[in-house]
Amino acid sequence: MDTSIKLTSFSHGAGCGCKISPQILDQILHTDTPKKNHPLLLVGNESRDDAAVFDWQNGEAVISTTDFFMPIVDDPFDFGKIAATNAISDIYAMGGSPLMAIAILGWPIDKLAPEIAKKVLEGGRAACAEAGIPLAGGHSIDSPEPIFGLAVTGKVKKEHLKQNDQATDNCLLYLTKPLGVGILSTAQKRGIVSPEDLAIAVKQMSTLNHLGEKLGPLEYVKSLTDVTGFGLLGHLVEMCDGSKVSAQLYFDKIPTLPQIGHYLEQKCFPGGTSRNWASYGHRVEESISEFQQLIGADPQTSGGLLIAVDKNFQSEFESFAQAQGFSLEFIGETIKQQEKAIYIQ
């Protein structure tokens, strides 16, 4: 790990915590212009899904996505690898296979040497190599803060396409990565995170969500998304609203990174947590505790997959996940649509 520079000191935000809040994003995306019908566009931005999907009319569809952000870690190689892993995840979250990527780079050339940007790109190439795809090109600009990410193209058989709005009211909910990345990244910016805790977070954020591609063919996987900047609660609200269901979360079953309570005691949580909660807190049952809010609304960077599985196939799914190297327990379940989107137990 390169400790000679601290990339996070050059940016006002970190990772997916840089995302514009859901509330403000609604205002930006709203338009009074009549929408033109594109019959081959299978998934657009209406469902707030992870990527756009276009019908190739040959039984397959092309998946297109982009994601980029400012540094969440100080090491440039790790930053590049995490940002690339995060972007590729959107393809897996649709049940698809990535094909290629192109880079998006913004660099403050008056503040940071080009050799550092080179290390960021090397990290991006490493993630693409692990996904088995080329980093085939890109675009760069001189910007006030360092920015890196990818635009990624993928493919999926139409019958294997997974979306975030197809859950039913008889699904169990699973999460493949622990929560707490935003909390640890805030502790890093304050200089109080332990090297051991940071290393765990970096490894998690650098781990591809390969599992999503293997979930595509499973009919009993009803809905799929990845948990990123809006936190678990925000992305679950999107799943519930799109699917016209509500969810019951068993909070003590939700996995978290080590020592999260220790850092929360020191008020280590990103600004994105408060923005998230202000956007969708009214959709969550009032009995939620402050601690649960800080965990559930914590912005995740390169977070895990949130999976809705037909509860009649619980045993089959958990055995399948185990064979893929995941020991998963359900963290909640979907129920018939109620006044609130999410209820806490």
HUCORKA-V559648 format. One record per backbone hydrogen bond with DSSP energy under -0.5 kcal/mol. CO is the residue of the C=O (numbers start at 0). NH is the residue of the N-H. If there is no record, write none. Layout:
BEGIN
co=CO nh=NH
co=CO nh=NH
END
This chain:
BEGIN
co=0 nh=2
co=5 nh=8
co=6 nh=9
co=7 nh=10
co=13 nh=16
co=14 nh=17
co=15 nh=18
co=20 nh=24
co=21 nh=25
co=22 nh=26
co=23 nh=27
co=24 nh=28
co=25 nh=29
co=36 nh=38
co=37 nh=40
co=39 nh=41
co=39 nh=54
co=42 nh=52
co=43 nh=48
co=44 nh=47
co=51 nh=63
co=52 nh=41
co=52 nh=42
co=53 nh=61
co=58 nh=157
co=59 nh=55
co=59 nh=57
co=60 nh=155
co=61 nh=53
co=62 nh=153
co=63 nh=51
co=64 nh=151
co=66 nh=149
co=68 nh=147
co=69 nh=14
co=73 nh=6
co=74 nh=78
co=75 nh=79
co=76 nh=80
co=77 nh=81
co=78 nh=82
co=79 nh=83
co=80 nh=84
co=81 nh=85
co=82 nh=86
co=83 nh=87
co=84 nh=88
co=85 nh=89
co=86 nh=89
co=87 nh=90
co=87 nh=91
co=88 nh=92
co=90 nh=93
co=90 nh=95
co=91 nh=94
co=93 nh=161
co=96 nh=154
co=98 nh=133
co=99 nh=152
co=100 nh=135
co=101 nh=150
co=102 nh=138
co=103 nh=148
co=104 nh=140
co=105 nh=146
co=106 nh=108
co=106 nh=142
co=107 nh=110
co=107 nh=111
co=112 nh=115
co=112 nh=116
co=113 nh=117
co=114 nh=118
co=115 nh=119
co=116 nh=120
co=117 nh=121
co=118 nh=122
co=119 nh=123
co=120 nh=124
co=121 nh=125
co=122 nh=126
co=123 nh=127
co=124 nh=128
co=125 nh=129
co=126 nh=130
co=127 nh=131
co=127 nh=132
co=128 nh=131
co=133 nh=100
co=133 nh=135
co=136 nh=102
co=138 nh=104
co=140 nh=106
co=140 nh=142
co=146 nh=105
co=147 nh=68
co=148 nh=103
co=149 nh=66
co=150 nh=101
co=151 nh=64
co=152 nh=98
co=152 nh=99
co=153 nh=62
co=154 nh=96
co=155 nh=60
co=156 nh=159
co=156 nh=160
co=157 nh=160
co=162 nh=165
co=162 nh=223
co=167 nh=170
co=169 nh=310
co=170 nh=333
co=171 nh=308
co=172 nh=330
co=172 nh=331
co=173 nh=306
co=178 nh=256
co=179 nh=183
co=180 nh=184
co=181 nh=185
co=182 nh=186
co=183 nh=187
co=184 nh=188
co=185 nh=189
co=186 nh=191
co=186 nh=192
co=187 nh=190
co=193 nh=197
co=194 nh=198
co=195 nh=199
co=196 nh=200
co=197 nh=201
co=198 nh=202
co=199 nh=203
co=200 nh=204
co=201 nh=205
co=203 nh=206
co=205 nh=207
co=207 nh=209
co=208 nh=211
co=209 nh=212
co=209 nh=213
co=210 nh=213
co=210 nh=214
co=211 nh=215
co=214 nh=217
co=216 nh=218
co=217 nh=220
co=219 nh=221
co=219 nh=309
co=222 nh=307
co=224 nh=305
co=225 nh=227
co=226 nh=302
co=227 nh=230
co=227 nh=299
co=229 nh=233
co=230 nh=234
co=231 nh=235
co=232 nh=236
co=233 nh=237
co=234 nh=238
co=235 nh=239
co=236 nh=240
co=237 nh=241
co=238 nh=242
co=239 nh=243
co=239 nh=244
co=243 nh=336
co=245 nh=334
co=246 nh=248
co=246 nh=342
co=247 nh=332
co=248 nh=250
co=248 nh=344
co=249 nh=252
co=250 nh=253
co=254 nh=178
co=256 nh=259
co=258 nh=262
co=259 nh=263
co=260 nh=264
co=261 nh=265
co=262 nh=265
co=262 nh=267
co=263 nh=266
co=266 nh=268
co=269 nh=272
co=269 nh=273
co=270 nh=274
co=271 nh=275
co=272 nh=276
co=273 nh=277
co=274 nh=278
co=275 nh=278
co=275 nh=279
co=276 nh=280
co=279 nh=282
co=280 nh=283
co=282 nh=340
co=282 nh=341
co=284 nh=287
co=288 nh=292
co=289 nh=293
co=290 nh=294
co=291 nh=295
co=292 nh=296
co=294 nh=297
co=295 nh=232
co=298 nh=181
co=299 nh=301
co=303 nh=226
co=304 nh=175
co=304 nh=306
co=305 nh=224
co=306 nh=173
co=306 nh=308
co=307 nh=221
co=307 nh=222
co=308 nh=171
co=309 nh=312
co=310 nh=313
co=312 nh=316
co=313 nh=317
co=314 nh=318
co=315 nh=319
co=316 nh=320
co=317 nh=321
co=318 nh=322
co=319 nh=323
co=320 nh=323
co=320 nh=325
co=321 nh=324
co=324 nh=326
co=325 nh=327
co=330 nh=249
co=331 nh=172
co=332 nh=247
co=334 nh=245
co=339 nh=337
co=340 nh=246
co=341 nh=284
co=342 nh=248
END
